[in-house]
Amino acid sequence: LPPRPVPSPPAASMSVVEHVREMAAAGLHSNVRLLSGLLLTMSGNNPELFSPSQKYQLLVYHADSLFHDKEYRNAVSKYMMALQQKKALSKTSKVRPSTGNAASTPQSQCLPSEIEVKYKMAECYTMLKQDKDAIAILDGIPSRQRTPKINMMLANLYKKAGQERSSVTSYKEVLRQCPLALDAILGLLSLSVKGAEVASMTINIIQSIPNLDWLSVWIKAYAFVHTGDNTRAINTICSLEKKSLLRDNVDLLGSLADLYFRAGDNKNSILKFEQAQMLDPYLIKGMDVYGYLLAREGRLEDVENLGCRLFNISDQHAEPWVVSGCHSFYSKRYSRALYLGAKAIQLNSNSVQALLLKGAALRNMGRVQEAIIHFREAIRLAPCRLDCYEGLIECYLASNSIREAMVMANNVYKTLGANAQTLTLLATVCLEDPVTQEKAKTLLDKALTQRPDYIKAVVKKAELLSREQKYEDGIALLRNALANQSDCVLHRILGDFLVAVNEYQEAMDQYSIALSLDPNDQKSLEGLQKMEKEESPTDATQEEDVDDMEGSGEEGDLEGSDSEAAQWADQEQWFGMQ
């Protein structure tokens, strides 16, 4: 016969509280919640049943189980009771005997850390969006007792609250304790701490550990990112990415994609996002920007597929909601885009792309003042992103506040420097005032000298030439811009210019190319239909009849759309957006 297994020690030798502690350590949260709840009721009915240290433990383990079930407000109340119990415990020098613990251990052993309890409380407060309470509870922990994760949470909370000096101090403390805390490094760089100063805090660790020579270059790259020097940031990250040990790093590719986007190079941005996505099919970070770029290019089917894929990965991140919102926005379903943007902000209040989506939807729905609030918040979160300023300036122009738009455009020009993007933005505002037309022309010429392929500058220069009826100059400009790239808007505008000089056949070709790039471009469709009617006047009557029939069908769709808009408007009230 095989030898019998050695029996485990009898369960009776363990107290019931020790059983709760073991289950908590084993991750049996639902079991802990049930048992600790019953034991706490017993303790309430008979205060002598458990010692003060046992009551403290039961309260903490019960609160932990509530935290795991995402019942944060309930968890906070139990953590508070636990801390009150701990105060009473610290005043008691001797532990009273209890029937529940025949072989009790000293109270100093196995007790949950009071510091950890306060950290969990702060986590609850942040989940409840009560950041002030979270800061207050963590501020109450003496500096010497703060662990790296406490300092990191404090740094992030201070930063969010605009307390930059305190945030810098906390990030530096994290780096002092953990010199390879890269997110803390990014936090310092985002608060305008010099790259050289941050690098000096990691120099010892770089020199003492092999294969870390890239870190100083990494810090330099992200220092450029946070000062808005996109060109040098791109070059530095490219030099890192080309190194054999860091080749095909998803985070670096994502950063490159984002930098190309900020620099207005949408083609390379999409390319890098696609590379990152191929390396990591579960990638979520940055996919909101990727979806926005695809939507702008009219690739709405790709946007829809991307949104579905992201929702399958996680619906608890802002990105899938933003991507779906971009699909709705570029399908001109603004009410639905508004709801989806609000849902994304609810999941992540720091999502710049969600704020921009909601702001754009509000603007297009005529709610300009509400839109302005969202664009301003986006600027606060991302002061180096030009598209945040573009959204705000568009709101000012929509409300005929040209003076405010001019002040903002000048500030951006001075803050972010004289590059093709800022020059074009300032020129866009100048075009709105007849007095500053010549200045707009000068600014656009400077922008196109720097970047002849910058699409926004080409479009605005074409707009100016159209006003001056210099169609031949406009055609030359657009042909030059289209020599090395293909863009729906540029092909459509070229079509308009060709019509103006009676080059109808080539104009039709340009409208067709534009529609092949973006089948939803209404202006290109209208231009093509107008050309076809002029080419075949005998069929005009028949086409009008067909248009009437199609129009009646479209009305039905629009009615359905209005009905749906009303439905989403109801949802908006639920999310507090009205």
Solvent accessible surface area in square Angstrom, and as a share of the most:
residue,aa,sasa,rsa
1,L,222,1.11
2,P,110,0.69
3,P,126,0.79
4,R,221,0.81
5,P,122,0.77
6,V,138,0.79
7,P,117,0.74
8,S,94,0.60
9,P,111,0.70
10,P,97,0.61
11,A,66,0.51
12,A,100,0.77
13,S,69,0.45
14,M,61,0.27
15,S,10,0.07
16,V,47,0.27
17,V,2,0.01
18,E,31,0.14
19,H,63,0.28
20,V,0,0.00
21,R,50,0.18
22,E,104,0.47
23,M,42,0.19
24,A,26,0.20
25,A,93,0.72
26,A,72,0.56
27,G,37,0.36
28,L,83,0.41
29,H,55,0.25
30,S,74,0.48
31,N,65,0.33
32,V,2,0.01
33,R,71,0.26
34,L,131,0.65
35,L,50,0.25
36,S,0,0.00
37,G,22,0.21
38,L,114,0.57
39,L,9,0.04
40,L,36,0.18
41,T,83,0.48
42,M,92,0.41
43,S,8,0.05
44,G,60,0.57
45,N,124,0.64
46,N,66,0.34
47,P,78,0.49
48,E,112,0.50
49,L,34,0.17
50,F,5,0.02
51,S,5,0.03
52,P,11,0.07
53,S,7,0.05
54,Q,4,0.02
55,K,32,0.14
56,Y,0,0.00
57,Q,12,0.06
58,L,0,0.00
59,L,13,0.06
60,V,6,0.03
61,Y,19,0.07
62,H,20,0.09
63,A,0,0.00
64,D,37,0.19
65,S,1,0.01
66,L,1,0.01
67,F,45,0.19
68,H,103,0.46
69,D,63,0.32
70,K,139,0.59
71,E,64,0.29
72,Y,32,0.12
73,R,153,0.56
74,N,56,0.29
75,A,0,0.00
76,V,12,0.07
77,S,47,0.30
78,K,42,0.18
79,Y,1,0.00
80,M,88,0.39
81,M,94,0.42
82,A,0,0.00
83,L,22,0.11
84,Q,122,0.54
85,Q,37,0.17
86,K,41,0.17
87,K,136,0.58
88,A,50,0.39
89,L,3,0.02
90,S,85,0.55
91,K,173,0.73
92,T,48,0.28
93,S,110,0.71
94,K,163,0.69
95,V,61,0.35
96,R,112,0.41
97,P,131,0.82
98,S,19,0.13
99,T,117,0.68
100,G,21,0.20
101,N,24,0.12
102,A,110,0.85
103,A,73,0.57
104,S,61,0.39
105,T,62,0.36
106,P,80,0.50
107,Q,46,0.20
108,S,96,0.62
109,Q,93,0.41
110,C,68,0.41
111,L,36,0.18
112,P,24,0.15
113,S,58,0.38
114,E,61,0.27
115,I,37,0.19
116,E,64,0.29
117,V,3,0.02
118,K,39,0.16
119,Y,26,0.10
120,K,44,0.19
121,M,2,0.01
122,A,0,0.00
123,E,43,0.19
124,C,0,0.00
125,Y,19,0.07
126,T,40,0.23
127,M,112,0.50
128,L,42,0.21
129,K,129,0.55
130,Q,51,0.23
131,D,31,0.16
132,K,176,0.75
133,D,59,0.30
134,A,0,0.00
135,I,17,0.09
136,A,65,0.50
137,I,36,0.18
138,L,0,0.00
139,D,65,0.34
140,G,52,0.50
141,I,1,0.01
142,P,72,0.45
143,S,80,0.52
144,R,241,0.88
145,Q,98,0.44
146,R,41,0.15
147,T,56,0.33
148,P,46,0.29
149,K,87,0.37
150,I,1,0.01
151,N,5,0.02
152,M,37,0.16
153,M,29,0.13
154,L,0,0.00
155,A,0,0.00
156,N,68,0.35
157,L,10,0.05
158,Y,17,0.07
159,K,76,0.32
160,K,85,0.36
161,A,58,0.45
162,G,49,0.47
163,Q,81,0.36
164,E,100,0.45
165,R,212,0.77
166,S,42,0.27
167,S,0,0.00
168,V,27,0.16
169,T,88,0.51
170,S,7,0.05
171,Y,4,0.02
172,K,63,0.27
173,E,53,0.24
174,V,5,0.03
175,L,2,0.01
176,R,167,0.61
177,Q,62,0.28
178,C,52,0.31
179,P,38,0.24
180,L,74,0.37
181,A,25,0.19
182,L,58,0.29
183,D,90,0.46
184,A,0,0.00
185,I,0,0.00
186,L,47,0.23
187,G,5,0.05
188,L,0,0.00
189,L,6,0.03
190,S,39,0.25
191,L,21,0.11
192,S,98,0.63
193,V,21,0.12
194,K,148,0.63
195,G,18,0.17
196,A,83,0.64
197,E,75,0.34
198,V,0,0.00
199,A,25,0.19
200,S,66,0.43
201,M,60,0.27
202,T,1,0.00
203,I,74,0.38
204,N,118,0.60
205,I,38,0.19
206,I,23,0.12
207,Q,138,0.61
208,S,82,0.53
209,I,70,0.36
210,P,110,0.69
211,N,108,0.55
212,L,22,0.11
213,D,97,0.50
214,W,52,0.18
215,L,1,0.00
216,S,49,0.32
217,V,43,0.25
218,W,26,0.09
219,I,1,0.01
220,K,110,0.46
221,A,0,0.00
222,Y,21,0.08
223,A,18,0.14
224,F,29,0.12
225,V,13,0.07
226,H,65,0.29
227,T,102,0.59
228,G,19,0.18
229,D,43,0.22
230,N,24,0.12
231,T,92,0.53
232,R,134,0.49
233,A,0,0.00
234,I,20,0.10
235,N,90,0.46
236,T,17,0.10
237,I,0,0.00
238,C,29,0.17
239,S,55,0.36
240,L,0,0.00
241,E,21,0.09
242,K,145,0.61
243,K,85,0.36
244,S,84,0.54
245,L,142,0.70
246,L,32,0.16
247,R,136,0.50
248,D,72,0.37
249,N,53,0.27
250,V,32,0.18
251,D,97,0.50
252,L,5,0.03
253,L,0,0.00
254,G,21,0.20
255,S,24,0.16
256,L,1,0.01
257,A,0,0.00
258,D,34,0.18
259,L,3,0.01
260,Y,31,0.12
261,F,17,0.07
262,R,49,0.18
263,A,19,0.14
264,G,22,0.21
265,D,40,0.21
266,N,45,0.23
267,K,150,0.64
268,N,51,0.26
269,S,0,0.00
270,I,11,0.06
271,L,96,0.48
272,K,33,0.14
273,F,2,0.01
274,E,50,0.22
275,Q,65,0.29
276,A,0,0.00
277,Q,34,0.15
278,M,165,0.74
279,L,82,0.41
280,D,45,0.23
281,P,76,0.48
282,Y,159,0.60
283,L,22,0.11
284,I,19,0.10
285,K,155,0.66
286,G,19,0.18
287,M,0,0.00
288,D,16,0.08
289,V,8,0.05
290,Y,11,0.04
291,G,0,0.00
292,Y,43,0.16
293,L,2,0.01
294,L,3,0.01
295,A,2,0.01
296,R,99,0.36
297,E,73,0.33
298,G,9,0.09
299,R,82,0.30
300,L,23,0.11
301,E,130,0.58
302,D,56,0.29
303,V,0,0.00
304,E,92,0.41
305,N,89,0.46
306,L,9,0.04
307,G,2,0.02
308,C,76,0.46
309,R,69,0.25
310,L,0,0.00
311,F,65,0.27
312,N,131,0.67
313,I,51,0.26
314,S,24,0.15
315,D,64,0.33
316,Q,120,0.53
317,H,88,0.39
318,A,3,0.03
319,E,28,0.13
320,P,0,0.00
321,W,38,0.13
322,V,0,0.00
323,V,0,0.00
324,S,20,0.13
325,G,0,0.00
326,C,4,0.02
327,H,30,0.14
328,S,0,0.00
329,F,26,0.11
330,Y,72,0.28
331,S,40,0.26
332,K,138,0.58
333,R,79,0.29
334,Y,55,0.21
335,S,12,0.08
336,R,59,0.21
337,A,0,0.00
338,L,0,0.00
339,Y,25,0.09
340,L,6,0.03
341,G,0,0.00
342,A,8,0.06
343,K,42,0.18
344,A,0,0.00
345,I,33,0.17
346,Q,80,0.35
347,L,52,0.26
348,N,64,0.33
349,S,42,0.27
350,N,71,0.36
351,S,9,0.06
352,V,22,0.13
353,Q,8,0.04
354,A,0,0.00
355,L,9,0.05
356,L,18,0.09
357,L,13,0.06
358,K,22,0.09
359,G,0,0.00
360,A,15,0.12
361,A,0,0.00
362,L,1,0.01
363,R,47,0.17
364,N,64,0.33
365,M,68,0.30
366,G,58,0.55
367,R,53,0.19
368,V,26,0.15
369,Q,124,0.55
370,E,60,0.27
371,A,0,0.00
372,I,9,0.04
373,I,112,0.57
374,H,29,0.13
375,F,4,0.02
376,R,130,0.47
377,E,56,0.25
378,A,0,0.00
379,I,27,0.14
380,R,120,0.44
381,L,50,0.25
382,A,13,0.10
383,P,73,0.46
384,C,27,0.16
385,R,16,0.06
386,L,13,0.06
387,D,30,0.16
388,C,0,0.00
389,Y,19,0.07
390,E,27,0.12
391,G,6,0.06
392,L,1,0.01
393,I,1,0.01
394,E,81,0.37
395,C,0,0.00
396,Y,20,0.08
397,L,33,0.17
398,A,62,0.48
399,S,44,0.28
400,N,127,0.65
401,S,28,0.18
402,I,58,0.29
403,R,201,0.73
404,E,86,0.39
405,A,0,0.00
406,M,36,0.16
407,V,83,0.48
408,M,39,0.17
409,A,1,0.01
410,N,42,0.21
411,N,71,0.37
412,V,2,0.01
413,Y,62,0.23
414,K,160,0.68
415,T,101,0.59
416,L,36,0.18
417,G,29,0.28
418,A,57,0.44
419,N,53,0.27
420,A,3,0.02
421,Q,21,0.09
422,T,2,0.01
423,L,2,0.01
424,T,5,0.03
425,L,13,0.06
426,L,4,0.02
427,A,0,0.00
428,T,26,0.15
429,V,0,0.00
430,C,0,0.00
431,L,4,0.02
432,E,81,0.36
433,D,40,0.21
434,P,112,0.70
435,V,132,0.76
436,T,29,0.17
437,Q,41,0.18
438,E,121,0.54
439,K,91,0.39
440,A,0,0.00
441,K,58,0.25
442,T,72,0.42
443,L,12,0.06
444,L,0,0.00
445,D,57,0.30
446,K,105,0.44
447,A,0,0.00
448,L,22,0.11
449,T,114,0.66
450,Q,95,0.42
451,R,64,0.24
452,P,76,0.48
453,D,73,0.38
454,Y,9,0.03
455,I,54,0.28
456,K,67,0.28
457,A,0,0.00
458,V,0,0.00
459,V,34,0.19
460,K,47,0.20
461,K,26,0.11
462,A,1,0.01
463,E,58,0.26
464,L,4,0.02
465,L,12,0.06
466,S,44,0.28
467,R,118,0.43
468,E,68,0.31
469,Q,131,0.58
470,K,87,0.37
471,Y,58,0.22
472,E,115,0.52
473,D,78,0.40
474,G,0,0.00
475,I,12,0.06
476,A,62,0.48
477,L,33,0.16
478,L,0,0.00
479,R,105,0.38
480,N,97,0.50
481,A,4,0.03
482,L,27,0.14
483,A,74,0.57
484,N,134,0.68
485,Q,44,0.19
486,S,69,0.45
487,D,31,0.16
488,C,16,0.10
489,V,51,0.29
490,L,0,0.00
491,H,17,0.07
492,R,35,0.13
493,I,23,0.12
494,L,3,0.01
495,G,0,0.00
496,D,66,0.34
497,F,7,0.03
498,L,2,0.01
499,V,38,0.22
500,A,47,0.36
501,V,39,0.23
502,N,103,0.53
503,E,87,0.39
504,Y,98,0.37
505,Q,113,0.50
506,E,51,0.23
507,A,0,0.00
508,M,27,0.12
509,D,65,0.34
510,Q,19,0.08
511,Y,6,0.02
512,S,52,0.33
513,I,66,0.33
514,A,0,0.00
515,L,27,0.14
516,S,86,0.55
517,L,65,0.32
518,D,19,0.10
519,P,93,0.58
520,N,86,0.44
521,D,18,0.09
522,Q,91,0.41
523,K,127,0.54
524,S,0,0.00
525,L,62,0.31
526,E,94,0.42
527,G,13,0.12
528,L,26,0.13
529,Q,77,0.34
530,K,121,0.51
531,M,6,0.03
532,E,70,0.32
533,K,70,0.29
534,E,99,0.44
535,E,109,0.49
536,S,37,0.24
537,P,93,0.58
538,T,124,0.72
539,D,59,0.30
540,A,26,0.20
541,T,92,0.54
542,Q,122,0.54
543,E,55,0.25
544,E,95,0.43
545,D,79,0.41
546,V,73,0.42
547,D,59,0.30
548,D,99,0.51
549,M,143,0.64
550,E,97,0.44
551,G,27,0.26
552,S,74,0.48
553,G,44,0.42
554,E,104,0.47
555,E,109,0.49
556,G,42,0.40
557,D,103,0.54
558,L,114,0.57
559,E,117,0.52
560,G,41,0.39
561,S,42,0.27
562,D,97,0.51
563,S,75,0.48
564,E,48,0.21
565,A,35,0.27
566,A,58,0.45
567,Q,103,0.46
568,W,34,0.12
569,A,35,0.27
570,D,97,0.50
571,Q,67,0.30
572,E,1,0.00
573,Q,120,0.53
574,W,187,0.66
575,F,33,0.14
576,G,64,0.62
577,M,11,0.05
578,Q,120,0.53
